[in-house]
Amino acid sequence: MTGEGQPRIETERHGHVLLVRMTRPDKRNAVDAGMTAALDEALNLLDDDPDLWCGVLAGDATAFCAGTDLAAGSGGPTPRGGNYGVVRRDRRRPLIAAVEGVAYGGGFEIVLACDLVVASSTARFGLPEVARGLVANCGALFRAPRPLPLNVAKQLLVTGRPLDASRAYALGLVNELVEPGRAEQAALELARQVCENSPLAVSVSLRALERVVSEADERGWAATDIASAAIEQSADRAEGVAAFLEKREPRWTGR
């Protein structure tokens, strides 16, 4: 179990690969301020150390990440990484998500900020913010429709229902689908394949591609800010969060 004084992440070097593992199993790796700071520090290392050529971001056997810790909050955005220290980062190295169990809310938005996704058959991807009176404010409003068909992205956003691993693989969100418990090792193997190539060629290729696909990101972030501002002071937001923390059904008013 992870107490309040324990590290939020662990890092391991595997040759030129940096493994970053989230370690709040009692909270399904929900992100608080301490985890945001730790993720930011680890990904700064990945970008800044010339001997690191690829990163793997993992959770544990039961959860990748359940998103923001609604009781504690996720802390403020970091200068280099934005929310969670991840989702607005201009990375120089490829990052592979290794997903076991849930990747919900902000956890799914962290996945969407990665370059490649390896998932076990236990993985589930969801955007349950609407069930809490919230909006997905860490990139999903414009990133989810990139690997997913538009109608599937809309379904995730307006129903809050998750997408299972097999369908996510069939739709192209997941690069490799593996047996339960193997996502981290399979992601490390994929990272090693990346590292067989020129790190400079890999880096400039990914950054060139990112410049193309993220051309509309500023408009996406602006639209997200408008949606977030519309919900920020609403009664539904307060009710949704309160109902979640009190473990009861929300009583919506639409205001």
N, C-alpha and C positions, 0 to 999 in steps of 0.2 A: 504494500500500500504506500501511497505517496503522501507524506505529511506536508504541512505548510512550509517547513524548513528544508525540504528535500529538493534536489534539482528537478527542474521541469523537463529537461531533455538530457539525453546521453549522446555523446559523439564518439565514433570509432573511425580510425583510418584503415582503409583496406587498399594498400598501394596508393594509387592516384585518386581513389574514391573516398569521399567523406560520407559516412552514414550518420544521419541525424535521427534520433529516435525519441518521440514524445513519450513522457513517463508520468502521466497522471491517471493511472488505471482506475482509481476510485471515482474519478470524474469523467471517465470515457475520453480522457485526453482533451477535455474542454479547455479553452485558452483563457487564462487569466493574465494579469499584467506581467507576472514573473515568466510565464511561458513566452509571451510576446518578446520580452527582452532577451530571453535565451535563444529563441529562434532567430532573432535579428543578429545576435552575436555569432551564431553558428554559420548563418548564410553570408555574413560579412567575411568570415574566415574562408568559406568556399570561394568567394569572389577574389579575395586578396592574396591567398597563398598560391604562388605559381606552381607548386607541386601538386595541387588538387585540380583535377580535370573534370570531375563529374560528382554530383551529389545524389544521395538517396534519402528521401524523407519518409519515415515510417512511424506507425503507432505501435500497438501491441497486438496480441492474438485476438482480442475481442473488439477493438475499436481503433480506427485510424484517428479520428477526431470528431467530437460531437459539436464542434463550433464554439461560440462564445460561452464562457461561464456566466450565465445570466445573473447569478447571485453576486459574483465578485467583479464582473466586467473584465474586458480583455486589455485594459490599459489603452493609452493613446497610441496613435500611429508612430512608427519610428522614422527618422529622417531618410534612411536608405530603403526601408522595406515597406513603409506604409502600415496598414492594419495587419496585425499578427506578425509584423516584421517580414512579411512574405508577399502580399498580393499586389503591391505596387513597385516591386523591386525590378530594377533594370539589371538583370543578371548577366554575368559574363560566362558562366558555366551551366551546362544542362543540368536539370533537376528532375529526378524520377520519383513519382509518388508510389509507395508500396502500401497497398490498402488491404487490410483485413477488417471485417466488421463494418461498422457505420462510418460514413463520411457525410455528416449532416451539416446543413447550414454553412457556417464559416469553414467547417472542415472540408466540405465539398468545394467551397470557393478556393481553399488552399490547393486542392487537387487541380482545379481548373487553372491555377497559376503555374502549375508545373508543366514540363515539356512532354513527358511520357508518363503513362500510368500502367502499373502492374497491379492486378487485383486477384485475390483468391475468390473462390466461389461463394464465400461468406459475405463478400462486400455488398454494401447497399449505399446508394448515393441519393441524397435528398436535400430539399430546400424547404424545411418546415416553418420558415419565418411567418408565413401568413397565419399559421395556427397559433402564433404568439402575438398577433397584432403588429408584426414587424415587416420590413422589407429586406431582401437580400442586398446588403450595401457594400459587399467586398468583391464585386466584379461579376457575379453570376448573371445580372440582368443583361449583360452584353457578351459575356464569355460562354455561357451555357449553350447558346445557339451556334457556336462554332463547331464543336465536335458532335453536337446532337442536332437532329432535325428540329426546325422551329416549333412545330406543334408539340414535340416531346418536351422541349425546354419550357414551353408555355404550361404544359400539364404539370411539370414539376413545380413551377412557380406559383400556380394558382390552386393546386390541390394539396401541396405539402406531402404528397405520397411519394415514397422512395422508388428508385429504379434498382432492380437487382443486378448482380454482376453479369449474369449471362446475357441479359438484354443490353446492358451497357457495352459489353464486348461486341455484340452483334451490330450495334449502332455505330461503333467506332470510337466511343469514349475511352475504352480500355484497350491498350496495345497488346497485353498478354494476360490471359486468364489461366490461373494455376490452382492446384489443390489447396485446401485449407492449411494454413500454417506455412506456406511456401512463398508468400508474396515478397517478404524481405530478401530472401536468398535469390529469388528469381530476379528481383530488381538489381541486386548487387551483380549478378551475372550479366544483365543487360548493360549496367554501367561499365563493367569490364570490357564488354564489346565496344562501347563508345570509346574507351580509353586505349584501344588498339590503334586508333586513328590519330592524326595530327591534332593536338589540342587547339592550335591556332585555327586550323581549317574548320573544326567543329564549332568553335566559338563564333567566328565571323559568319559562318553559314546560318547558325541559329539566330544571331542578332540581325542579319539581313532579313530572314524570314519574319522575325518578330516585328521589324519595322513595317513590313507590308501588312501583316494580319492585324496589327494593333494601331493602324493608321486612324481609326475612328475611336480609339480608347478615350481620348479627352472628351468627346461628345458623350461617350458612355458613362464616364465618371460624373459629368455634369448632369446627365439625366438621372443618375443614381442619387446625386445630392438633392435634386428636386423631389424625388420620391421619398427620400428619407426625411426631408424637412416637412413634407405633408403629413407624415405619420408621427413625427417626433413628440408633439404635445397632445396627441389624440387620446381620447378615453379608451379606445380599443387597444392601443399600445399598452397603457397602464394595466388594463384588465387582462390582456394576454400574458404579460410577464407575471402578474400576481397569480393568475390561475396556474401557470406552470410551476411556480415556486410553492404554491399551496397544494399542488397535485389534485386539481379539480377541473371540471369543464368550464371554459370561459363563458361569460354572459355578454355577448356582443351587443353594441348599440349602433354601430356604423358611424360613430362620431369620434 
